[in-house]
Amino acid sequence: MRRARTVPALEWSDGLAQAARDHCQDQSTHGFTSAIGSDGSSYFARQARYGQVRGPQAENMTFGKNNGSEYIYQLYINDGNSHRNDRKKIMNAQFKKTGIAYCPHPLSQGMIVIVYASEFVPKCI
């Protein structure tokens, strides 16, 4: 972690936040802890509901009793994951846009979903 390079700040995207919110609420409602939605949707499909993603995209989820910064520390430290996949997503300089959602969760008190994209063009409604 000490050798990690800084990356530019992510830009907020309402469309990506809506995709994150959809998944967070779905997981909470059903008591699931899966990257796949109860309707079989992937994060690709959830993001496509609100706009077009160009380039790499990803999603992080974490559960617990934490406050906002503690959820991020949990993902960044990524203890127990030797590949540090969650950290790699947070620190991926290709990601320029993000959306985040929090919701209560019956198995862990709370969860957050973070969606990342290189480019995101929202749908015109």
Backbone atoms as SQL, in Angstrom:
CREATE TABLE atoms (id INTEGER PRIMARY KEY, chain TEXT, resi INTEGER, resn TEXT, atom TEXT, x REAL, y REAL, z REAL);
INSERT INTO atoms VALUES
  (1, 'A', 1, 'MET', 'N', 0.820, -1.188, 0.000),
  (2, 'A', 1, 'MET', 'CA', 0.000, 0.000, 0.000),
  (3, 'A', 1, 'MET', 'C', 0.866, 1.254, 0.000),
  (4, 'A', 2, 'ARG', 'N', 2.018, 1.192, 0.634),
  (5, 'A', 2, 'ARG', 'CA', 2.888, 2.370, 0.683),
  (6, 'A', 2, 'ARG', 'C', 3.436, 2.742, -0.695),
  (7, 'A', 3, 'ARG', 'N', 3.518, 1.763, -1.582),
  (8, 'A', 3, 'ARG', 'CA', 4.037, 2.014, -2.918),
  (9, 'A', 3, 'ARG', 'C', 2.943, 2.354, -3.915),
  (10, 'A', 4, 'ALA', 'N', 1.705, 2.384, -3.474),
  (11, 'A', 4, 'ALA', 'CA', 0.597, 2.656, -4.379),
  (12, 'A', 4, 'ALA', 'C', 0.703, 4.060, -4.963),
  (13, 'A', 5, 'ARG', 'N', 0.442, 4.166, -6.230),
  (14, 'A', 5, 'ARG', 'CA', 0.438, 5.458, -6.897),
  (15, 'A', 5, 'ARG', 'C', -0.915, 6.127, -6.685),
  (16, 'A', 6, 'THR', 'N', -0.896, 7.413, -6.602),
  (17, 'A', 6, 'THR', 'CA', -2.161, 8.125, -6.496),
  (18, 'A', 6, 'THR', 'C', -2.871, 8.088, -7.847),
  (19, 'A', 7, 'VAL', 'N', -4.174, 8.134, -7.795),
  (20, 'A', 7, 'VAL', 'CA', -4.979, 8.155, -9.010),
  (21, 'A', 7, 'VAL', 'C', -5.868, 9.395, -8.959),
  (22, 'A', 8, 'PRO', 'N', -6.276, 9.879, -10.106),
  (23, 'A', 8, 'PRO', 'CA', -7.150, 11.057, -10.120),
  (24, 'A', 8, 'PRO', 'C', -8.471, 10.767, -9.404),
  (25, 'A', 9, 'ALA', 'N', -9.061, 11.821, -8.871),
  (26, 'A', 9, 'ALA', 'CA', -10.366, 11.685, -8.221),
  (27, 'A', 9, 'ALA', 'C', -11.401, 11.225, -9.236),
  (28, 'A', 10, 'LEU', 'N', -12.346, 10.439, -8.767),
  (29, 'A', 10, 'LEU', 'CA', -13.429, 9.970, -9.621),
  (30, 'A', 10, 'LEU', 'C', -14.513, 11.037, -9.712),
  (31, 'A', 11, 'GLU', 'N', -15.165, 11.093, -10.841),
  (32, 'A', 11, 'GLU', 'CA', -16.263, 12.031, -11.043),
  (33, 'A', 11, 'GLU', 'C', -17.588, 11.313, -10.760),
  (34, 'A', 12, 'TRP', 'N', -18.472, 11.972, -10.033),
  (35, 'A', 12, 'TRP', 'CA', -19.769, 11.408, -9.675),
  (36, 'A', 12, 'TRP', 'C', -20.653, 11.276, -10.913),
  (37, 'A', 13, 'SER', 'N', -21.397, 10.166, -10.969),
  (38, 'A', 13, 'SER', 'CA', -22.359, 9.933, -12.034),
  (39, 'A', 13, 'SER', 'C', -23.687, 9.517, -11.411),
  (40, 'A', 14, 'ASP', 'N', -24.731, 10.304, -11.643),
  (41, 'A', 14, 'ASP', 'CA', -26.055, 9.939, -11.130),
  (42, 'A', 14, 'ASP', 'C', -26.528, 8.614, -11.709),
  (43, 'A', 15, 'GLY', 'N', -26.248, 8.370, -12.999),
  (44, 'A', 15, 'GLY', 'CA', -26.666, 7.112, -13.626),
  (45, 'A', 15, 'GLY', 'C', -26.000, 5.897, -12.998),
  (46, 'A', 16, 'LEU', 'N', -24.699, 6.004, -12.726),
  (47, 'A', 16, 'LEU', 'CA', -24.010, 4.888, -12.070),
  (48, 'A', 16, 'LEU', 'C', -24.509, 4.722, -10.634),
  (49, 'A', 17, 'ALA', 'N', -24.825, 5.827, -9.976),
  (50, 'A', 17, 'ALA', 'CA', -25.385, 5.742, -8.616),
  (51, 'A', 17, 'ALA', 'C', -26.741, 5.046, -8.637),
  (52, 'A', 18, 'GLN', 'N', -27.540, 5.288, -9.673),
  (53, 'A', 18, 'GLN', 'CA', -28.830, 4.596, -9.790),
  (54, 'A', 18, 'GLN', 'C', -28.630, 3.093, -9.989),
  (55, 'A', 19, 'ALA', 'N', -27.643, 2.731, -10.793),
  (56, 'A', 19, 'ALA', 'CA', -27.340, 1.310, -10.983),
  (57, 'A', 19, 'ALA', 'C', -26.892, 0.673, -9.672),
  (58, 'A', 20, 'ALA', 'N', -26.064, 1.388, -8.907),
  (59, 'A', 20, 'ALA', 'CA', -25.620, 0.896, -7.599),
  (60, 'A', 20, 'ALA', 'C', -26.804, 0.777, -6.650),
  (61, 'A', 21, 'ARG', 'N', -27.678, 1.774, -6.642),
  (62, 'A', 21, 'ARG', 'CA', -28.860, 1.758, -5.774),
  (63, 'A', 21, 'ARG', 'C', -29.774, 0.573, -6.099),
  (64, 'A', 22, 'ASP', 'N', -29.990, 0.321, -7.383),
  (65, 'A', 22, 'ASP', 'CA', -30.836, -0.805, -7.780),
  (66, 'A', 22, 'ASP', 'C', -30.311, -2.110, -7.187),
  (67, 'A', 23, 'HIS', 'N', -29.012, -2.309, -7.301),
  (68, 'A', 23, 'HIS', 'CA', -28.435, -3.569, -6.824),
  (69, 'A', 23, 'HIS', 'C', -28.455, -3.636, -5.303),
  (70, 'A', 24, 'CYS', 'N', -28.153, -2.528, -4.660),
  (71, 'A', 24, 'CYS', 'CA', -28.152, -2.492, -3.201),
  (72, 'A', 24, 'CYS', 'C', -29.552, -2.824, -2.664),
  (73, 'A', 25, 'GLN', 'N', -30.555, -2.186, -3.203),
  (74, 'A', 25, 'GLN', 'CA', -31.924, -2.440, -2.743),
  (75, 'A', 25, 'GLN', 'C', -32.358, -3.870, -3.033),
  (76, 'A', 26, 'ASP', 'N', -31.976, -4.397, -4.169),
  (77, 'A', 26, 'ASP', 'CA', -32.312, -5.771, -4.536),
  (78, 'A', 26, 'ASP', 'C', -31.684, -6.764, -3.554),
  (79, 'A', 27, 'GLN', 'N', -30.401, -6.583, -3.269),
  (80, 'A', 27, 'GLN', 'CA', -29.713, -7.487, -2.346),
  (81, 'A', 27, 'GLN', 'C', -30.307, -7.386, -0.944),
  (82, 'A', 28, 'SER', 'N', -30.639, -6.177, -0.534),
  (83, 'A', 28, 'SER', 'CA', -31.228, -5.953, 0.782),
  (84, 'A', 28, 'SER', 'C', -32.606, -6.611, 0.886),
  (85, 'A', 29, 'THR', 'N', -33.439, -6.385, -0.104),
  (86, 'A', 29, 'THR', 'CA', -34.801, -6.925, -0.108),
  (87, 'A', 29, 'THR', 'C', -34.814, -8.449, -0.030),
  (88, 'A', 30, 'HIS', 'N', -33.896, -9.086, -0.739),
  (89, 'A', 30, 'HIS', 'CA', -33.865, -10.544, -0.811),
  (90, 'A', 30, 'HIS', 'C', -32.890, -11.197, 0.167),
  (91, 'A', 31, 'GLY', 'N', -32.108, -10.395, 0.873),
  (92, 'A', 31, 'GLY', 'CA', -31.122, -10.948, 1.803),
  (93, 'A', 31, 'GLY', 'C', -29.975, -11.644, 1.102),
  (94, 'A', 32, 'PHE', 'N', -29.655, -11.207, -0.116),
  (95, 'A', 32, 'PHE', 'CA', -28.576, -11.816, -0.898),
  (96, 'A', 32, 'PHE', 'C', -27.266, -11.069, -0.669),
  (97, 'A', 33, 'THR', 'N', -26.166, -11.712, -1.042),
  (98, 'A', 33, 'THR', 'CA', -24.839, -11.096, -1.007),
  (99, 'A', 33, 'THR', 'C', -24.087, -11.418, -2.298),
  (100, 'A', 34, 'SER', 'N', -24.779, -11.328, -3.409),
  (101, 'A', 34, 'SER', 'CA', -24.237, -11.746, -4.700),
  (102, 'A', 34, 'SER', 'C', -24.038, -10.560, -5.636),
  (103, 'A', 35, 'ALA', 'N', -23.092, -10.690, -6.527),
  (104, 'A', 35, 'ALA', 'CA', -22.908, -9.688, -7.577),
  (105, 'A', 35, 'ALA', 'C', -23.994, -9.802, -8.643),
  (106, 'A', 36, 'ILE', 'N', -24.693, -10.919, -8.665),
  (107, 'A', 36, 'ILE', 'CA', -25.783, -11.139, -9.617),
  (108, 'A', 36, 'ILE', 'C', -27.098, -10.751, -8.961),
  (109, 'A', 37, 'GLY', 'N', -27.899, -9.965, -9.666),
  (110, 'A', 37, 'GLY', 'CA', -29.182, -9.534, -9.142),
  (111, 'A', 37, 'GLY', 'C', -30.196, -10.666, -9.097),
  (112, 'A', 38, 'SER', 'N', -31.266, -10.473, -8.349),
  (113, 'A', 38, 'SER', 'CA', -32.312, -11.502, -8.243),
  (114, 'A', 38, 'SER', 'C', -32.972, -11.765, -9.595),
  (115, 'A', 39, 'ASP', 'N', -32.873, -10.803, -10.525),
  (116, 'A', 39, 'ASP', 'CA', -33.403, -10.977, -11.879),
  (117, 'A', 39, 'ASP', 'C', -32.351, -11.546, -12.832),
  (118, 'A', 40, 'GLY', 'N', -31.194, -11.932, -12.302),
  (119, 'A', 40, 'GLY', 'CA', -30.112, -12.486, -13.113),
  (120, 'A', 40, 'GLY', 'C', -29.204, -11.418, -13.724),
  (121, 'A', 41, 'SER', 'N', -29.420, -10.155, -13.385),
  (122, 'A', 41, 'SER', 'CA', -28.650, -9.076, -13.997),
  (123, 'A', 41, 'SER', 'C', -27.229, -8.988, -13.447),
  (124, 'A', 42, 'SER', 'N', -26.317, -8.630, -14.331),
  (125, 'A', 42, 'SER', 'CA', -24.925, -8.342, -13.971),
  (126, 'A', 42, 'SER', 'C', -24.791, -6.830, -13.819),
  (127, 'A', 43, 'TYR', 'N', -23.643, -6.385, -13.343),
  (128, 'A', 43, 'TYR', 'CA', -23.448, -4.944, -13.249),
  (129, 'A', 43, 'TYR', 'C', -23.437, -4.300, -14.628),
  (130, 'A', 44, 'PHE', 'N', -23.034, -5.043, -15.675),
  (131, 'A', 44, 'PHE', 'CA', -23.090, -4.519, -17.038),
  (132, 'A', 44, 'PHE', 'C', -24.534, -4.141, -17.393),
  (133, 'A', 45, 'ALA', 'N', -25.440, -5.053, -17.120),
  (134, 'A', 45, 'ALA', 'CA', -26.858, -4.833, -17.440),
  (135, 'A', 45, 'ALA', 'C', -27.449, -3.706, -16.596),
  (136, 'A', 46, 'ARG', 'N', -27.094, -3.657, -15.319),
  (137, 'A', 46, 'ARG', 'CA', -27.637, -2.605, -14.450),
  (138, 'A', 46, 'ARG', 'C', -27.166, -1.222, -14.886),
  (139, 'A', 47, 'GLN', 'N', -25.918, -1.108, -15.299),
  (140, 'A', 47, 'GLN', 'CA', -25.408, 0.179, -15.776),
  (141, 'A', 47, 'GLN', 'C', -26.080, 0.566, -17.097),
  (142, 'A', 48, 'ALA', 'N', -26.316, -0.417, -17.956),
  (143, 'A', 48, 'ALA', 'CA', -26.922, -0.148, -19.264),
  (144, 'A', 48, 'ALA', 'C', -28.360, 0.370, -19.136),
  (145, 'A', 49, 'ARG', 'N', -29.021, 0.123, -18.010),
  (146, 'A', 49, 'ARG', 'CA', -30.378, 0.661, -17.807),
  (147, 'A', 49, 'ARG', 'C', -30.379, 2.186, -17.804),
  (148, 'A', 50, 'TYR', 'N', -29.265, 2.776, -17.403),
  (149, 'A', 50, 'TYR', 'CA', -29.206, 4.218, -17.196),
  (150, 'A', 50, 'TYR', 'C', -28.310, 4.960, -18.174),
  (151, 'A', 51, 'GLY', 'N', -27.581, 4.228, -19.000),
  (152, 'A', 51, 'GLY', 'CA', -26.725, 4.896, -19.959),
  (153, 'A', 51, 'GLY', 'C', -25.786, 3.919, -20.635),
  (154, 'A', 52, 'GLN', 'N', -24.860, 4.477, -21.367),
  (155, 'A', 52, 'GLN', 'CA', -23.903, 3.670, -22.113),
  (156, 'A', 52, 'GLN', 'C', -22.520, 3.807, -21.484),
  (157, 'A', 53, 'VAL', 'N', -21.914, 2.662, -21.193),
  (158, 'A', 53, 'VAL', 'CA', -20.557, 2.629, -20.661),
  (159, 'A', 53, 'VAL', 'C', -19.603, 2.382, -21.815),
  (160, 'A', 54, 'ARG', 'N', -18.537, 3.156, -21.822),
  (161, 'A', 54, 'ARG', 'CA', -17.479, 2.949, -22.813),
  (162, 'A', 54, 'ARG', 'C', -16.209, 2.623, -22.054),
  (163, 'A', 55, 'GLY', 'N', -15.554, 1.556, -22.431),
  (164, 'A', 55, 'GLY', 'CA', -14.320, 1.161, -21.771),
  (165, 'A', 55, 'GLY', 'C', -14.577, 0.278, -20.555),
  (166, 'A', 56, 'PRO', 'N', -13.547, 0.068, -19.753),
  (167, 'A', 56, 'PRO', 'CA', -13.660, -0.819, -18.594),
  (168, 'A', 56, 'PRO', 'C', -14.712, -0.344, -17.595),
  (169, 'A', 57, 'GLN', 'N', -15.288, -1.299, -16.917),
  (170, 'A', 57, 'GLN', 'CA', -16.259, -1.022, -15.863),
  (171, 'A', 57, 'GLN', 'C', -16.152, -2.098, -14.800),
  (172, 'A', 58, 'ALA', 'N', -16.608, -1.789, -13.591),
  (173, 'A', 58, 'ALA', 'CA', -16.507, -2.752, -12.491),
  (174, 'A', 58, 'ALA', 'C', -17.490, -2.368, -11.392),
  (175, 'A', 59, 'GLU', 'N', -17.561, -3.242, -10.404),
  (176, 'A', 59, 'GLU', 'CA', -18.431, -3.013, -9.250),
  (177, 'A', 59, 'GLU', 'C', -17.777, -3.616, -8.014),
  (178, 'A', 60, 'ASN', 'N', -17.882, -2.912, -6.894),
  (179, 'A', 60, 'ASN', 'CA', -17.479, -3.427, -5.582),
  (180, 'A', 60, 'ASN', 'C', -18.697, -3.462, -4.677),
  (181, 'A', 61, 'MET', 'N', -18.736, -4.445, -3.794),
  (182, 'A', 61, 'MET', 'CA', -19.757, -4.514, -2.750),
  (183, 'A', 61, 'MET', 'C', -19.068, -4.888, -1.456),
  (184, 'A', 62, 'THR', 'N', -19.561, -4.336, -0.360),
  (185, 'A', 62, 'THR', 'CA', -19.066, -4.760, 0.937),
  (186, 'A', 62, 'THR', 'C', -20.188, -4.624, 1.957),
  (187, 'A', 63, 'PHE', 'N', -20.087, -5.414, 3.001),
  (188, 'A', 63, 'PHE', 'CA', -21.146, -5.532, 3.994),
  (189, 'A', 63, 'PHE', 'C', -20.570, -5.303, 5.382),
  (190, 'A', 64, 'GLY', 'N', -21.400, -4.854, 6.312),
  (191, 'A', 64, 'GLY', 'CA', -20.949, -4.717, 7.687),
  (192, 'A', 64, 'GLY', 'C', -21.746, -3.692, 8.460),
  (193, 'A', 65, 'LYS', 'N', -21.166, -3.288, 9.583),
  (194, 'A', 65, 'LYS', 'CA', -21.770, -2.315, 10.487),
  (195, 'A', 65, 'LYS', 'C', -21.020, -0.995, 10.417),
  (196, 'A', 66, 'ASN', 'N', -20.299, -0.773, 9.372),
  (197, 'A', 66, 'ASN', 'CA', -19.357, 0.334, 9.273),
  (198, 'A', 66, 'ASN', 'C', -20.020, 1.654, 8.931),
  (199, 'A', 67, 'ASN', 'N', -19.225, 2.717, 9.084),
  (200, 'A', 67, 'ASN', 'CA', -19.632, 4.000, 8.519),
  (201, 'A', 67, 'ASN', 'C', -18.995, 4.103, 7.134),
  (202, 'A', 68, 'GLY', 'N', -19.232, 5.199, 6.434),
  (203, 'A', 68, 'GLY', 'CA', -18.789, 5.312, 5.051),
  (204, 'A', 68, 'GLY', 'C', -17.302, 5.077, 4.835),
  (205, 'A', 69, 'SER', 'N', -16.458, 5.759, 5.595),
  (206, 'A', 69, 'SER', 'CA', -15.014, 5.606, 5.380),
  (207, 'A', 69, 'SER', 'C', -14.542, 4.196, 5.749),
  (208, 'A', 70, 'GLU', 'N', -15.163, 3.580, 6.741),
  (209, 'A', 70, 'GLU', 'CA', -14.759, 2.220, 7.120),
  (210, 'A', 70, 'GLU', 'C', -15.081, 1.207, 6.028),
  (211, 'A', 71, 'TYR', 'N', -16.177, 1.413, 5.304),
  (212, 'A', 71, 'TYR', 'CA', -16.467, 0.537, 4.166),
  (213, 'A', 71, 'TYR', 'C', -15.351, 0.635, 3.130),
  (214, 'A', 72, 'ILE', 'N', -14.890, 1.856, 2.862),
  (215, 'A', 72, 'ILE', 'CA', -13.827, 2.051, 1.874),
  (216, 'A', 72, 'ILE', 'C', -12.523, 1.423, 2.364),
  (217, 'A', 73, 'TYR', 'N', -12.192, 1.604, 3.649),
  (218, 'A', 73, 'TYR', 'CA', -10.992, 0.955, 4.198),
  (219, 'A', 73, 'TYR', 'C', -11.080, -0.558, 4.041),
  (220, 'A', 74, 'GLN', 'N', -12.256, -1.102, 4.312),
  (221, 'A', 74, 'GLN', 'CA', -12.457, -2.548, 4.200),
  (222, 'A', 74, 'GLN', 'C', -12.174, -3.014, 2.772),
  (223, 'A', 75, 'LEU', 'N', -12.672, -2.284, 1.791),
  (224, 'A', 75, 'LEU', 'CA', -12.421, -2.646, 0.392),
  (225, 'A', 75, 'LEU', 'C', -10.959, -2.435, 0.025),
  (226, 'A', 76, 'TYR', 'N', -10.356, -1.351, 0.512),
  (227, 'A', 76, 'TYR', 'CA', -8.978, -1.051, 0.144),
  (228, 'A', 76, 'TYR', 'C', -8.001, -2.041, 0.772),
  (229, 'A', 77, 'ILE', 'N', -8.159, -2.310, 2.045),
  (230, 'A', 77, 'ILE', 'CA', -7.272, -3.271, 2.704),
  (231, 'A', 77, 'ILE', 'C', -7.493, -4.659, 2.142),
  (232, 'A', 78, 'ASN', 'N', -8.757, -5.012, 1.897),
  (233, 'A', 78, 'ASN', 'CA', -9.122, -6.241, 1.198),
  (234, 'A', 78, 'ASN', 'C', -8.532, -7.479, 1.884),
  (235, 'A', 79, 'ASP', 'N', -8.558, -7.468, 3.217),
  (236, 'A', 79, 'ASP', 'CA', -8.002, -8.557, 4.015),
  (237, 'A', 79, 'ASP', 'C', -8.658, -9.883, 3.654),
  (238, 'A', 80, 'GLY', 'N', -7.863, -10.921, 3.522),
  (239, 'A', 80, 'GLY', 'CA', -8.367, -12.245, 3.192),
  (240, 'A', 80, 'GLY', 'C', -8.461, -12.498, 1.695),
  (241, 'A', 81, 'ASN', 'N', -8.171, -11.502, 0.895),
  (242, 'A', 81, 'ASN', 'CA', -8.199, -11.655, -0.554),
  (243, 'A', 81, 'ASN', 'C', -6.787, -11.424, -1.069),
  (244, 'A', 82, 'SER', 'N', -6.088, -12.499, -1.360),
  (245, 'A', 82, 'SER', 'CA', -4.680, -12.376, -1.753),
  (246, 'A', 82, 'SER', 'C', -4.511, -11.637, -3.080),
  (247, 'A', 83, 'HIS', 'N', -5.530, -11.604, -3.911),
  (248, 'A', 83, 'HIS', 'CA', -5.439, -10.906, -5.194),
  (249, 'A', 83, 'HIS', 'C', -5.773, -9.419, -5.066),
  (250, 'A', 84, 'ARG', 'N', -6.380, -9.023, -3.932),
  (251, 'A', 84, 'ARG', 'CA', -6.719, -7.628, -3.660),
  (252, 'A', 84, 'ARG', 'C', -7.563, -7.015, -4.784),
  (253, 'A', 85, 'ASN', 'N', -8.522, -7.797, -5.299),
  (254, 'A', 85, 'ASN', 'CA', -9.343, -7.346, -6.420),
  (255, 'A', 85, 'ASN', 'C', -10.111, -6.066, -6.115),
  (256, 'A', 86, 'ASP', 'N', -10.652, -5.949, -4.905),
  (257, 'A', 86, 'ASP', 'CA', -11.408, -4.747, -4.564),
  (258, 'A', 86, 'ASP', 'C', -10.500, -3.525, -4.570),
  (259, 'A', 87, 'ARG', 'N', -9.312, -3.657, -4.012),
  (260, 'A', 87, 'ARG', 'CA', -8.348, -2.550, -4.006),
  (261, 'A', 87, 'ARG', 'C', -7.967, -2.170, -5.432),
  (262, 'A', 88, 'LYS', 'N', -7.748, -3.154, -6.269),
  (263, 'A', 88, 'LYS', 'CA', -7.364, -2.879, -7.651),
  (264, 'A', 88, 'LYS', 'C', -8.440, -2.078, -8.374),
  (265, 'A', 89, 'LYS', 'N', -9.699, -2.353, -8.071),
  (266, 'A', 89, 'LYS', 'CA', -10.777, -1.576, -8.693),
  (267, 'A', 89, 'LYS', 'C', -10.741, -0.136, -8.207),
  (268, 'A', 90, 'ILE', 'N', -10.585, 0.067, -6.906),
  (269, 'A', 90, 'ILE', 'CA', -10.539, 1.421, -6.347),
  (270, 'A', 90, 'ILE', 'C', -9.386, 2.218, -6.948),
  (271, 'A', 91, 'MET', 'N', -8.255, 1.574, -7.152),
  (272, 'A', 91, 'MET', 'CA', -7.040, 2.256, -7.596),
  (273, 'A', 91, 'MET', 'C', -6.811, 2.199, -9.103),
  (274, 'A', 92, 'ASN', 'N', -7.795, 1.743, -9.859),
  (275, 'A', 92, 'ASN', 'CA', -7.640, 1.623, -11.303),
  (276, 'A', 92, 'ASN', 'C', -7.779, 3.002, -11.948),
  (277, 'A', 93, 'ALA', 'N', -6.695, 3.512, -12.494),
  (278, 'A', 93, 'ALA', 'CA', -6.681, 4.851, -13.089),
  (279, 'A', 93, 'ALA', 'C', -7.527, 4.943, -14.356),
  (280, 'A', 94, 'GLN', 'N', -7.929, 3.809, -14.909),
  (281, 'A', 94, 'GLN', 'CA', -8.807, 3.837, -16.091),
  (282, 'A', 94, 'GLN', 'C', -10.221, 4.276, -15.722),
  (283, 'A', 95, 'PHE', 'N', -10.617, 4.084, -14.471),
  (284, 'A', 95, 'PHE', 'CA', -11.958, 4.482, -14.054),
  (285, 'A', 95, 'PHE', 'C', -11.992, 5.978, -13.792),
  (286, 'A', 96, 'LYS', 'N', -12.924, 6.646, -14.421),
  (287, 'A', 96, 'LYS', 'CA', -13.077, 8.101, -14.288),
  (288, 'A', 96, 'LYS', 'C', -14.388, 8.476, -13.609),
  (289, 'A', 97, 'LYS', 'N', -15.379, 7.585, -13.668),
  (290, 'A', 97, 'LYS', 'CA', -16.727, 7.876, -13.151),
  (291, 'A', 97, 'LYS', 'C', -17.091, 6.857, -12.077),
  (292, 'A', 98, 'THR', 'N', -17.943, 7.303, -11.133),
  (293, 'A', 98, 'THR', 'CA', -18.406, 6.380, -10.095),
  (294, 'A', 98, 'THR', 'C', -19.801, 6.758, -9.619),
  (295, 'A', 99, 'GLY', 'N', -20.454, 5.803, -9.036),
  (296, 'A', 99, 'GLY', 'CA', -21.716, 5.993, -8.339),
  (297, 'A', 99, 'GLY', 'C', -21.737, 5.045, -7.159),
  (298, 'A', 100, 'ILE', 'N', -22.278, 5.471, -6.039),
  (299, 'A', 100, 'ILE', 'CA', -22.253, 4.682, -4.806),
  (300, 'A', 100, 'ILE', 'C', -23.647, 4.683, -4.187),
  (301, 'A', 101, 'ALA', 'N', -24.005, 3.557, -3.584),
  (302, 'A', 101, 'ALA', 'CA', -25.275, 3.478, -2.851),
  (303, 'A', 101, 'ALA', 'C', -25.060, 2.712, -1.551),
  (304, 'A', 102, 'TYR', 'N', -25.758, 3.147, -0.519),
  (305, 'A', 102, 'TYR', 'CA', -25.786, 2.457, 0.768),
  (306, 'A', 102, 'TYR', 'C', -27.221, 2.028, 1.032),
  (307, 'A', 103, 'CYS', 'N', -27.369, 0.874, 1.669),
  (308, 'A', 103, 'CYS', 'CA', -28.689, 0.457, 2.125),
  (309, 'A', 103, 'CYS', 'C', -28.518, -0.497, 3.312),
  (310, 'A', 104, 'PRO', 'N', -29.534, -0.583, 4.154),
  (311, 'A', 104, 'PRO', 'CA', -29.488, -1.573, 5.224),
  (312, 'A', 104, 'PRO', 'C', -29.522, -2.967, 4.607),
  (313, 'A', 105, 'HIS', 'N', -28.982, -3.933, 5.325),
  (314, 'A', 105, 'HIS', 'CA', -28.984, -5.314, 4.826),
  (315, 'A', 105, 'HIS', 'C', -29.308, -6.239, 5.983),
  (316, 'A', 106, 'PRO', 'N', -30.220, -7.197, 5.787),
  (317, 'A', 106, 'PRO', 'CA', -30.659, -8.033, 6.902),
  (318, 'A', 106, 'PRO', 'C', -29.596, -8.965, 7.482),
  (319, 'A', 107, 'LEU', 'N', -28.562, -9.279, 6.732),
  (320, 'A', 107, 'LEU', 'CA', -27.531, -10.208, 7.215),
  (321, 'A', 107, 'LEU', 'C', -26.337, -9.500, 7.846),
  (322, 'A', 108, 'SER', 'N', -26.203, -8.196, 7.606),
  (323, 'A', 108, 'SER', 'CA', -24.994, -7.525, 8.079),
  (324, 'A', 108, 'SER', 'C', -25.228, -6.086, 8.532),
  (325, 'A', 109, 'GLN', 'N', -26.412, -5.687, 8.670),
  (326, 'A', 109, 'GLN', 'CA', -26.829, -4.338, 9.049),
  (327, 'A', 109, 'GLN', 'C', -26.732, -3.342, 7.908),
  (328, 'A', 110, 'GLY', 'N', -25.719, -3.428, 7.075),
  (329, 'A', 110, 'GLY', 'CA', -25.605, -2.485, 5.977),
  (330, 'A', 110, 'GLY', 'C', -24.697, -2.988, 4.877),
  (331, 'A', 111, 'MET', 'N', -24.801, -2.342, 3.733),
  (332, 'A', 111, 'MET', 'CA', -23.932, -2.672, 2.605),
  (333, 'A', 111, 'MET', 'C', -23.779, -1.432, 1.735),
  (334, 'A', 112, 'ILE', 'N', -22.687, -1.403, 0.990),
  (335, 'A', 112, 'ILE', 'CA', -22.541, -0.404, -0.058),
  (336, 'A', 112, 'ILE', 'C', -22.218, -1.108, -1.360),
  (337, 'A', 113, 'VAL', 'N', -22.634, -0.478, -2.430),
  (338, 'A', 113, 'VAL', 'CA', -22.302, -0.907, -3.784),
  (339, 'A', 113, 'VAL', 'C', -21.645, 0.294, -4.455),
  (340, 'A', 114, 'ILE', 'N', -20.491, 0.064, -5.055),
  (341, 'A', 114, 'ILE', 'CA', -19.771, 1.108, -5.780),
  (342, 'A', 114, 'ILE', 'C', -19.615, 0.637, -7.223),
  (343, 'A', 115, 'VAL', 'N', -20.028, 1.477, -8.155),
  (344, 'A', 115, 'VAL', 'CA', -19.930, 1.167, -9.576),
  (345, 'A', 115, 'VAL', 'C', -18.902, 2.105, -10.197),
  (346, 'A', 116, 'TYR', 'N', -18.053, 1.569, -11.059),
  (347, 'A', 116, 'TYR', 'CA', -16.997, 2.339, -11.713),
  (348, 'A', 116, 'TYR', 'C', -17.123, 2.195, -13.227),
  (349, 'A', 117, 'ALA', 'N', -16.733, 3.239, -13.938),
  (350, 'A', 117, 'ALA', 'CA', -16.690, 3.171, -15.402),
  (351, 'A', 117, 'ALA', 'C', -15.644, 4.152, -15.924),
  (352, 'A', 118, 'SER', 'N', -15.074, 3.808, -17.062),
  (353, 'A', 118, 'SER', 'CA', -14.141, 4.736, -17.714),
  (354, 'A', 118, 'SER', 'C', -14.902, 5.936, -18.248),
  (355, 'A', 119, 'GLU', 'N', -15.946, 5.668, -18.989),
  (356, 'A', 119, 'GLU', 'CA', -16.819, 6.710, -19.509),
  (357, 'A', 119, 'GLU', 'C', -18.249, 6.250, -19.341),
  (358, 'A', 120, 'PHE', 'N', -19.140, 7.178, -19.035),
  (359, 'A', 120, 'PHE', 'CA', -20.546, 6.861, -18.906),
  (360, 'A', 120, 'PHE', 'C', -21.360, 7.993, -19.506),
  (361, 'A', 121, 'VAL', 'N', -22.187, 7.649, -20.483),
  (362, 'A', 121, 'VAL', 'CA', -23.057, 8.626, -21.141),
  (363, 'A', 121, 'VAL', 'C', -24.486, 8.297, -20.705),
  (364, 'A', 122, 'PRO', 'N', -25.095, 9.166, -19.896),
  (365, 'A', 122, 'PRO', 'CA', -26.450, 8.873, -19.411),
  (366, 'A', 122, 'PRO', 'C', -27.476, 8.889, -20.532),
  (367, 'A', 123, 'LYS', 'N', -28.518, 8.073, -20.353),
  (368, 'A', 123, 'LYS', 'CA', -29.634, 8.070, -21.291),
  (369, 'A', 123, 'LYS', 'C', -30.402, 9.374, -21.136),
  (370, 'A', 124, 'CYS', 'N', -30.860, 9.883, -22.239),
  (371, 'A', 124, 'CYS', 'CA', -31.732, 11.074, -22.203),
  (372, 'A', 124, 'CYS', 'C', -33.148, 10.592, -21.932),
  (373, 'A', 125, 'ILE', 'N', -33.739, 11.170, -20.904),
  (374, 'A', 125, 'ILE', 'CA', -35.096, 10.749, -20.525),
  (375, 'A', 125, 'ILE', 'C', -36.072, 11.870, -20.804);
